[in-house]
Amino acid sequence: PGKVTLLELEQIYWVNPVVSINSEAKDAVEKATRIVKQVADGDMPVYGINTGFGKLSGIRIPPEQTALLQ
């Protein structure tokens, strides 16, 4: 768990097997998604979520455009 070999990645690419994640991992991803969405829609600037990157980090991205940033 938590590690993927190059052979496994190759099989995912070429063989197209069914892959899944366990319910704990799915719950964690869904929770993180909700948090990122709240931040992106909020007023507080958060680097890389609703601001630019690097030299553009001071540029605020409007909520309706944050999906384009990702």
Buried (B, 14 or more C-beta within 10 A) or exposed (E): EEEEEEEEEEEEEEEEEEEEEEEEEEEEEEEEEEEBBEBBEEEEBEEEBBBBEEEEEEEEBEEEEBEEEE
